Amino acid sequence: MRADRQVEGADGPGADEHAVIWQCLHVLMLRHPRDQLALAQIGLLWKPIGMTSDATPVGGDPRRLLADARDLARRVRLTQRVTWLPLLVLALVTFGAIPVYRYGHVVSDCHPVDGGEVCEVWFQTVTFYWLAAVLLAYVVIAYGYLRVTRARGVDARVLPYAVAGAALVGLGFAFAAVWIRLNPLTHPEEPSAFAQVLFRLLDPPGAIGLALLVLAWLERHVALLLFTLGYLTVVLVPINFGWGAHWGPHTWFIPQLVINGGVLLLGSAGFALTQRLRRPR
Amino acid sequence: MTGAADIPEPDETESPHPVTGLDDLVHQRVRLGILTIAHEARRVEFGYLRTQLELTAGNLSQHLSVLETAGLVQVEKGYAGRRARTWITLTPAGHAALAEEIGRLKLLIARVETTDHG
């Protein structure tokens, strides 16, 4: 039932008369916009001559209704957040890559150059690890996320994130394979700076960051957005304190993986603590 | 029921006042709250709604019954282990009604502010 129909169906004075009074009250309401209860009070005044209190109940002021709706939506979003879970799982996946890099590469075709030798190093096991581990991680994240939020009484917006995350990792490997095929490198040539940034962005740690941007957008989560931008900065502009510079071909990757995983782990702990304190009961 | 995008620009002389388009069913604090939460949560559990809206179970049931009869929400009963749980989902008509109500409220506020400054 709409407000105009209520006027038509009112008893007592004629419908036309009601319509006129109704319009006058609209003008009155519009003349007092700062009065937060103006609509409700007028709504109650109408009750004896045919209006129901349902149409404009106490607290039915549009500003207040809209503010209430926004507040409820914000509270639901807070309830839906389980940000610590993806960060924790992805940190574990990153740390898990360390032994795979260490023992999962094959060195071949070594030939001597000035002051040493150059070898081809194949990371097929590493590629397989990242694909399998990241896909499994997103399944675990989606399942865990839904389980936690459903226990809280709401559904989560995690599936687009999980799909985007898995797709980005696959896309990254596909891009790298095509790039290497089209642009074979010969020592001492190095990829351009742009190509290096692109590779880092589409490498699994970079793809993890890009997917976290999707999650931040889905959850309208500013803190996660800022955290992810920081994480991506660490991934794209590797921190180098000189560690691992002379560690040899078996350990040079360890510092960066430790830093990436450490940032994710710290983020997980931080969000877990914050959300524990802030989540509405 | 027209969509929020179809709402005319505020014009006191020609267009109907936004209040005339308000739907009693939705223009009510609790029911608007139910629709808002169900929209944001995709699917919401009865107990969560009751807590957030600070209602008794009986009161919430009455409001849900009104919305379900109007085809704005779908109520689904199930079990989580041994515990019975009731889930509420917004129907397409519910999404449209919510969008229209929010649109009307914004238009009403805009109309009030225009009148105030004018």
Interface residues (C-beta under 8 A of the other chain):
Chain A: M1 R2 A3 D4 Q6 Q23 H26 M29 L30 R31 P33 R34 T52 D54 A55 T56 P57 G59 G60 P62 R63 L65 L66 D68 A69 L72 A73 R75 V76 R77 T79 Q80 R150 R152 G153 V154 D155 R157 P280 R281
Chain B: H17 V19 T20 G21 L22 D23 D24 L25 H27 Q28 R29 L32 G33 T36 I37 H39 E40 A41 R42 R43 V44 E45 G47 Y48 L49 T51 Q52 A80 I102 L105 K106 L108 I109 R111 V112 E113 T115 D116
